[in-house]
Every structure is written in C-alpha cells, then in structure tokens.
Amino acid sequence: MAQFNEDSRELAVKVVYYGPALSGKTTNLQALYQKMDPKVRGRLMTLDTKDDRTLFFDMMPVYFRAAGGVKVKIKLYTVPGQVMHESTRRIVLQGSDAVVFVADSRKSEAASTLAYWKDMLRNLEANGLDPRALPIVIQKNKMDLEGIREDDFADLVRSPNVPVMPAKAIHGEGVLETLGALLSLCYRDLDRALGLAKRFSLPEKEFIGSVFSRVEAR
C-alpha cells in the first residue's frame, strides 16, 4: 500500500516497469521525461552498463500538490531485464503499488515474454503482493516492428481487468496512455484504502489531470 503521511499530508506511490531485457522499460521513462514539464518531474536517474542495458534500476519522480492540500509523489522505477538480475528485480518490486509489464510484441519474443511474466508473478508473491489485486497494465511495445503477434498475450495468465496498451515507446507513442491507464487503476485502489476523494478532496480526475495537464503531447 502507498505510503501516506497524515501529518504532512504526503502520498508516495511506487510504480514499477517490469519486463524482459530490451523490451523498452527505460525507453518509456526517457519518453515520459521528455514529455513532462520540469515543474512536475524530478531528475531521471539511470544506471546503465556499456551495452545500454539497465544495471540496477532507473527512477524518475513525478509530483504535484492537489487542491485539497495533499502532496503526491509518484516514483517511477524500472527493473533490470537480464536473467542474472532476478534478485535485484525482486528487491525493486518491494512495496510496489502498481506495475507496468513492458512486453516486446514480436512473435519471436513470445517465450521470453511468458518467462518474465511468470518471473514477475513469483517476485510479487515473494514480496507479499497479490498479482490478482495489484493494478497491472501490459504494454504491447515495439508495434512499429515486423512479425507482431496478433493476440493480446493470451498466454499470460492474469485477471480480466489487466488492460493491454499498444505502444511504440521509441517514438514516444503509447507511453502516456500506458501510464494513464495504470494510474487510473492505482487511484481506485488508493481511494478505497485511504478515501482520497471524500477525506482529502482528491477525485480521480484531479489525480490523473495533475500529472497529464503538464505533459506536452508530441
């Protein structure tokens, strides 16, 4: 559950981008960073190896103060995709409030996508998080390439309320829509737990709008 400080009226939400190596997790954060007003985004921290694969994680905070006085910080993380970094992925997932599963949509990557989906489910459960209840969105990335699978990942066993969002993250397409879909699911969880709308005068429209009103859609 998101961290909420009653005294300071600060809400911290952790979002993790998960998926195979080179599926586009870091690319999503880089695209969001380029599109967001510097007034609502923090510094994008990246730790990359020489072959441009994430070594530990990337992190970018997005923050705003709602009209009702609640300060919201959304921390966006990625996990390393390489197989040998499973323990790191498990650590980064700790305390997650929502997850974007970034999948390469090519048929040739189906086996890797399925393996990492199962890996994510195991690591969520290892952290005491229920994948059936946690807000999750699947991003069908790399739609600009050839050999795209026609189904929406029917082999990934999941609850019916997990949406699939098409994207071409390298071109900045679909990244805002993916995050928006996830934050809507996340807000509803937070509202049920904390009463954001009634107690703190923070309705969903303002929660989402406070982030995306400061975005340059390009």
BATI-667819 format. One record per atom (N, C-alpha, C): residue in one letter; x, y, z. Coordinates in steps of 0.001 Angstrom, whole numbers, plus 500000, padded with zeros to 6 digits. Example, Ala and Ser with C-alpha at 12.3 -4.5 7.8 and 13.67 -1.06 7.14 Angstrom:
BEGIN
A513190494310507800A512300495500507800A513200496700507800S512850497750507080S513670498940507140S512900500030507870
This chain:
BEGIN
M500843498802500000M500000500000500000M500877501247500000A500447502255499266A501201503507499168A501426504095500556Q502539504777500694Q502854505421501962Q502110506747502042F501358506932503140F500658508196503333F500967508739504709N501483509953504744N501815510617505997N500674511576506354E499921511209507364E498760512020507756E499161513427508172D500267513549508904D500679514854509421D501067515820508302S501891515332507383S502347516207506299S501439516144505081R500443515229505137R499506515031504012R500262514749502710E501202513825502816E502001513438501659E501724511982501288L501484511762500014L501205510427499490L502324510034498529A502949508882498774A504017508384497905A503545507097497236V503563507089495910V503090505957495122V504258505393494317K504453504077494392K505564503434493685K505044502634492495V505515502997491307V505153502317490063V506411501679489481V506332500414489124V507495499701488587V507208499229487164Y508159499511486271Y508106498998484898Y508932497715484855Y508275496618484501Y508877495282484567Y508840494656483178G509793493786482873G509764493083481597G511135492589481190P511210491876480063P512482491316479596P513496492397479236A514734491988479104A515792492901478670A515445493474477295L515682494767477161L515492495481475887L514041495502475398S513093495310476309S511689495382475893S511202496825475809G511930497755476452G511570499173476341G511231499853477646K511653499289478764K511327499871480072K511983501240480253T513289501302480053T513997502578480171T513514503559479119T513220503067477934T512721503928476854T511429504612477266N510558503901477992N509320504510478493N509625505687479408L510532505496480355L510849506576481288L511502507752480577Q512354507452479624Q513004508531478873Q511973509334478082A511004508644477493A509964509338476728A509092510189477649L508733509650478819L507943510422479780L508704511641480256Y509993511458480488Y510834512566480948Y510835513702479923Q510921513335478658Q510946514351477599Q509621515090477475K508536514405477769K507215514981477574K506724515804478762M507254515538479949M506713516170481154M507366517511481466D506545518420481932D507007519724482383D508004519529483533P509163520195483469P510138520081484563P509578520444485934K508459521188485964K507877521574487251K507216520402487973V506890519343487247V506246518196487900V507111516942487891R508255517007487277R509110515824487221R510409516091487973G510976515021488487G512292515121489099G513360514682488119R514548514492488618R515657514061487767R515498512595487403L515774512268486149L515764510872485716L517128510271486014M517145509339486936M518405508682487301M518495507356486572T519562507151485834T519752505889485131T521112505312485468L521137504015485636L522382503299485877L522502502242484782D523262502553483747D523344501673482595D524723501049482464T524758499867481866T526031499256481514T526453499776480147K527615499393479693K528123499916478429K527297499459477229D526553498338477386D525722497899476270D524302498446476373D524130499465477217D522878500206477319D521736499377477885R522070498413478738R521034497683479457R521073498125480919T519901498241481519T519838498735482886T520563497783483838L521476498329484621L522268497527485538L521529497285486852F520940498337487400F520207498178488659F518770498648488486F518575499947488350F517239500455488069F517348501881487555D516267502334486951D516092503756486631D515001504264487568M515029505545487864M513983506097488714M513710507536488324M512431507876488236M512036509262487971M510808509595488815P510889510611489662P509709511019490429P508853512037489665V507543511922489853V506586512905489343V505793513381490549Y505632514692490714Y504997515169491932Y504092516368491667F503097516535492537F502194517676492440F501490517860493779R500937519032493984R500127519301495170R498684519496494721A497774518693495271A496364518766494892A495689519971495536A494527520321495005A493799521489495512A493436521332496978G493200520082497404G492843519836498802G494032519842499746G495224520087499223G496408520200500065G497270518957500142V496843517872499512V497635516646499543V498783516743498543K499984516428499013K501148516394498132K501354514960497667V501427514772496358V501549513431495778V502889513303495063K503593512222495370K504824511905494642K504677510506494063I504777510410492750I504717509125492061I506139508780491617K506668507697492148K508032507291491817K507981506180490776L508557506458489607L508570505501488515L509921504791488490Y509886503469488563Y511106502661488551Y511093501695487370T512281501281486935T512401500121486068T513196499054486811V513111497825486298V513958496752486818V514935496335485731P516071495739486097P516993495218485088P516402493973484433G516585493854483127G515962492752482419G516790491487482325Q518109491605482478Q518938490421482272Q518590489318483272V518715488079482805V518326486920483603V519048486885484947M520332487265484953M521121487115486187M520706488095487293H519839489049486974H519475490065487958H518109489815488599E517688488571488692E516367488290489264E516241488792490701S517287488629491495S517210489073492892S517039490585492966T517664491312492044T517503492767492014T516080493140491629R515525492417490665R514135492691490277R513198492497491465R513449491469492243R512609491202493412R512704492352494417I513906492857494611I514112493957495561I513402495223495081V513545495542493795V512929496763493268V511400496689493359L510849495485493271L509395495324493342L508823495530494746Q509677495497495770Q509196495631497142Q508381496919497301G507204496784497900G506383497957498179G505743498591496964S505675497861495852S505068498423494638S503565498636494832D503073499723494266D501642499998494282D500985499663492951A501789499579491891A501272499282490557A502443498892489662V502141498103488623V503198497606487738V502781497732486275V503709498235485456V503577498165484001V504475497027483525F503886496037482863F504680494965482278F504929495328480821V506181495647480501V506549496076479147V506968494845478354A506199494543477295A506437493334476519A506772493677475076D507754492995474525D508080493078473104D506998492307472361S506300492974471448S505121492374470819S505442491430469668R506710491214469358R507053490326468249R506842488853468618K506415488070467636K506193486640467846K507472485956468341S508610486420467852S509889485799468210S510227485960469685E509556486894470367E509837487164471784E508786486563472716A507900485729472176A506795485190472979A507290484378474168A508301483541473954A508794482691475047A509419483532476150S510199484528475768S510831485412476754S509779486212477521T508770486685476805T507694487449477450T506990486603478500L506648485373478149L505974484484479083L506852484178480299A508138483937480052A509060483622481151A509160484783482133Y509236486004481616Y509371487168482501Y508059487507483189W506950487191482551W505652487379483223W505573486470484450K505942485210484262K505944484266485380K506945484697486448D508082485215486005D509102485724486918D508538486869487761M507781487762487112M507175488894487830M506165488403488860L505320487438488467L504322486915489403L504988486301490627R506059485534490388R506786484923491512R507368485978492433N507958487004491855N508600488040492669N507589488913493409L506437489144492810L505382489864493523L504943489072494747E504694487792494542E504252486950495658E505324486824496730A506600486802496297A507705486741497265A507745487991498138N507212489094497621N507164490342498369N505831490539499087G505001489496499090G503717489601499772G502684490406499020L502853490548497702L501915491308496875L501078490340496044D499786490584495980D498866489712495272D498705490195493831P499215489453492832P499109489898491443P497674490004490950R496750489317491622R495344489381491209R494685490669491686A495255491301492686A494673492525493244A495463493778492875L496750493618492573L497608494770492290L497264495369490921P497199496697490807P496993497309489491P498148496965488546I497821496319487425I498818495934486429I498300496300485041V499182496861484225V498883497129482819V499981496474481980I499588495822480903I500557495265479961I500722496236478802Q501959496586478524Q502228497426477358Q502721496544476211K501995496565475103K502376495813473910K503294496703473079N504573496647473398N505530497591472841N506142497085471531K506819498000470858K507516497737469586K506549497371468466M505392498026468470M504388497791467443M504827498307466077D505950499009466027D506455499528464758D507313498510464017L507573497365464629L508439496359464021L507622495297463280E508315494440462560E507642493384461810E507491492127462674G506602491242462248G506415489977462954G505669490118464260I504706491027464300I503948491294465528I502907490200465762R502799489724466992R501771488739467324R500402489399467291E499412488683466861E498080489249466674E497250489236467947D497565488339468881D496777488262470112D497308489246471146D496526489490472169D496942490368473274D497470489532474433F498504488726474130F499195487936475160F498245486993475893A497528486194475110A496566485259475691A497238484214476581D498544484006476392D499258483004477183D499649483510478569L499503484796478815L499849485349480127L498626485248481040V498664484298481957V497523484087482850V497392485281483797R496216485908483773R496021487127484566R494532487349484796S494232488306485668S492831488642485915S492281489428484724P490958489422484518P490366490057483338P490551491574483282N490832492200484435N490912493670484454N492321494191484216V493161493404483537V494507493861483180V494474494331481724P494483495640481489P494402496122480109P495717495954479357V495622495891478029V496790495825477159V496834497098476328M497947497828476433M498086499119475766M499144499024474663P498782499275473400P499769499247472323P500716500439472414A501963500240472022A502937501338472138A504077501184471146K504644502325470807K505911502412470089K506778503351470927A507261502825472042A507910503675473049A509104504431472492I509819503846471548I510990504501470968I510593505796470262H509330505879469827H508809507090469192H507943507900470161G507882507480471413G507085508191472403G505597507924472310E505193506952471503E503769506670471291E503284505594472265G502190505886472940G501588504922473853G502112504982475278V503171505750475520V503736505780476876V502825506541477843L502242507634477383L501335508394478241L500055507604478503E499542506958477456E498325506179477588E498522505016478561T499702504392478493T500000503284479401T500020503759480849L500743504848481096L500818505370482458L499452505849482943G498696506479482061G497366506957482438G496440505823482843A496459504736482069A495624503576482391A496017502983483735L497320502924483991L497789502362485259L497415503253486434L497588504565486284L497283505473487386L495794505490487714S494948505268486713S493504505174486982S493210503979487869L493798502832487531L493611501637488357L494181501855489755C495339502485489802C496019502719491071C495206503660491956Y494659504716491355Y493866505670492127Y492688504972492801R492020504100492057R490832503447492614R491188502582493820D492351501942493760D492832501188494916D493089502111496103L493773503214495830L494124504163496894L492877504817497484D491910505106496633D490684505742497114D489925504807498045R489880503515497684R489211502546498559R489918502436499909A491242502502499893A492011502314501124A492101503580501969L492224504732501313L492504505974502039L491366506993501988G490411506792501089G489337507770500959G489835509085500389L490586509021499307L491186510238498743L490136511270498332A489045510809497755A488025511746497284A487273512397498442K486822511581499393K485994512117500477K486818512808501556R487890512150501999R488671512689503120R489583513829502716F490113513742501506F491154514701501124F490800515509499872S489552515427499445S489082516199498289S489993516031497076L490369514769496821L491224514476495681L490532513433494797P489673513882493880P488989512942492988P489941512401491923E489521511339491252E490369510696490244E490740511661489116K489780512469488700K490036513385487590K491178514337487917E491222514816489160E492303515725489546E493620514966489708F493550513762490270F494757512950490456F495448512694489124I494676512262488130I495243511997486802I495585513306486093G494674514251486185G494867515513485472G496053516311485965S496371516206487250S497505516955487794S498826516494487190V498871515232486762V500069514722486086V500046515094484615F498935514831483946F498911514941482486F498593516337481967S498184517237482850S497992518618482404S499340519291482139R500401518708482667R501745519271482487R502579518434481506V501888517857480540V502565516999479572V502418517589478179E503516517568477448E503468518006476068E503242516771475205A502052516674474626A501716515504473798A502332515678472415R503449515021472203R504121515151470912R504573513796470413
